Amino acid sequence: MMRKTFIPNWYVDERNQIRNKKIIIYIVITLLVNILIISLIFNTSNKLKNIKGEISNKNEEKIKVEEKVKSEENVKHNIITIENYKEFINFLEENNLSYVNIIITESNLEIDIAAKSYEEYITQVKCIENHYSIKKLIPNTKNEGNFNFKVILEV
């Protein structure tokens, strides 16, 4: 059998106080560690935001410069397109080729051509093909005795 012993109250109180002190010390230490970790996280996130802000500012400057360059390139490209258009009109007049409509886009010349016969259609396509690179040739459709087709030329 187990022997019953008397434990004095002062001993039990002291033991409880020591255990309570240990628990309070653990809680305080974990709070301090959490505060340190949170402060480190905020510091690194602020540094990252500052770095991202600097990077975005640099990117905005690059974008502005690229937009200026692109706008200058677009102006040059449009001038080249217009020059090619004038050259193509002269080519059509020299070879007595008739056209219905010419549409100028940024990178193409779209020409609607109406031929009176199938043979004229073939000769016009061959003549254009000999001097220019045809990007797309939309097939002919017979409309009131005329062969209509669209030629898209690269600029």
C-alpha distance (Angstrom), angle and dihedral (degrees) to the residues before:
residue distance angle dihedral
M1 . . .
M2 3.60 . .
R3 3.66 120.0 .
K4 3.79 118.4 -125.9
T5 3.72 113.8 -134.6
F6 3.72 133.5 -172.2
I7 3.82 116.4 -116.7
P8 3.74 113.1 -164.8
N9 3.82 118.7 -123.9
W10 3.78 94.2 -124.8
Y11 3.81 89.2 59.5
V12 3.81 93.0 51.0
D13 3.82 91.4 46.9
E14 3.79 92.3 49.6
R15 3.79 91.9 48.8
N16 3.82 91.1 50.3
Q17 3.79 91.3 48.2
I18 3.79 92.0 51.8
R19 3.81 91.1 48.8
N20 3.82 90.7 47.7
K21 3.81 90.9 49.2
K22 3.82 90.5 51.3
I23 3.80 90.8 50.7
I24 3.81 92.3 48.1
I25 3.82 90.8 48.3
Y26 3.84 90.7 51.0
I27 3.81 90.9 49.2
V28 3.82 92.9 48.6
I29 3.81 92.0 47.2
T30 3.83 92.4 49.7
L31 3.81 90.9 48.5
L32 3.81 91.2 51.1
V33 3.79 91.8 47.8
N34 3.82 90.6 48.7
I35 3.80 91.2 49.9
L36 3.81 90.5 50.2
I37 3.80 92.4 48.8
I38 3.81 92.8 47.5
S39 3.82 91.6 48.7
L40 3.82 90.2 50.6
I41 3.79 90.6 49.6
F42 3.81 91.9 50.3
N43 3.80 91.9 47.1
T44 3.79 93.5 51.1
S45 3.80 92.4 44.6
N46 3.81 90.9 50.9
K47 3.78 90.3 48.7
L48 3.80 89.7 49.8
K49 3.81 90.9 49.3
N50 3.80 89.9 50.7
I51 3.79 91.0 48.7
K52 3.81 91.3 46.9
G53 3.81 89.1 48.7
E54 3.79 91.0 52.1
I55 3.80 90.8 46.3
S56 3.81 92.0 48.3
N57 3.82 90.3 48.9
K58 3.79 89.5 51.8
N59 3.81 90.2 46.6
E60 3.81 91.0 50.3
E61 3.79 89.7 53.1
K62 3.80 90.1 49.1
I63 3.81 90.8 47.7
K64 3.80 91.0 51.5
V65 3.78 90.6 50.1
E66 3.82 91.6 46.2
E67 3.82 90.9 48.9
K68 3.80 89.9 52.8
V69 3.79 90.4 48.6
K70 3.81 91.7 46.5
S71 3.80 92.3 48.8
E72 3.80 89.7 50.7
E73 3.80 89.3 47.6
N74 3.82 90.1 49.4
V75 3.80 90.5 52.9
K76 3.81 90.4 49.4
H77 3.81 90.1 44.8
N78 3.82 91.4 50.1
I79 3.80 90.8 49.4
I80 3.80 89.7 50.8
T81 3.82 89.9 48.9
I82 3.80 91.8 51.5
E83 3.81 91.3 47.5
N84 3.80 90.2 50.5
Y85 3.81 89.0 48.1
K86 3.82 91.4 54.0
E87 3.78 90.6 45.8
F88 3.81 91.1 50.0
I89 3.82 92.7 48.8
N90 3.82 89.0 52.9
F91 3.81 89.1 48.7
L92 3.82 91.4 52.2
E93 3.81 91.9 48.9
E94 3.82 92.9 47.7
N95 3.82 92.2 51.8
N96 3.84 94.4 41.1
L97 3.80 92.2 -120.7
S98 3.78 116.1 158.3
Y99 3.79 123.8 -143.7
V100 3.78 134.6 -174.2
N101 3.79 103.2 -155.6
I102 3.82 139.7 -2.9
I103 3.79 121.6 -157.8
I104 3.79 120.1 -166.3
T105 3.80 116.7 -151.4
E106 3.79 129.3 173.0
S107 3.77 94.9 -89.2
N108 3.80 105.8 10.7
L109 3.76 146.4 51.8
E110 3.80 111.8 -141.3
I111 3.80 113.3 -160.8
D112 3.79 124.6 -171.4
I113 3.79 109.1 -155.4
A114 3.78 129.6 -172.8
A115 3.82 118.0 -158.7
K116 3.79 124.1 -170.5
S117 3.79 95.6 -141.3
Y118 3.77 140.2 15.3
E119 3.82 92.1 -107.4
E120 3.81 91.3 53.4
Y121 3.80 88.5 49.2
I122 3.82 91.3 54.2
T123 3.82 93.7 45.8
Q124 3.81 91.6 49.7
V125 3.81 92.1 50.1
K126 3.83 91.6 47.4
C127 3.80 92.0 47.7
I128 3.81 92.4 50.3
E129 3.80 91.4 43.1
N130 3.82 92.0 53.5
H131 3.82 92.7 57.8
Y132 3.81 104.9 28.5
S133 3.78 137.4 34.4
I134 3.77 109.7 -111.6
K135 3.78 112.2 -142.1
K136 3.77 95.8 -173.1
L137 3.78 135.2 0.0
I138 3.77 115.2 -161.8
P139 3.81 109.1 -153.0
N140 3.73 123.3 -104.3
T141 3.78 123.7 -94.1
K142 3.75 121.2 -160.7
N143 3.76 110.1 -126.1
E144 3.84 120.6 173.6
G145 3.79 93.0 -28.1
N146 3.82 94.2 -46.3
F147 3.80 126.6 106.8
N148 3.80 108.0 -132.9
F149 3.79 120.4 -165.1
K150 3.78 138.7 158.6
V151 3.80 125.4 -132.2
I152 3.80 120.5 -164.8
L153 3.79 114.3 -160.3
E154 3.80 126.3 -164.9
V155 3.75 115.7 -122.5
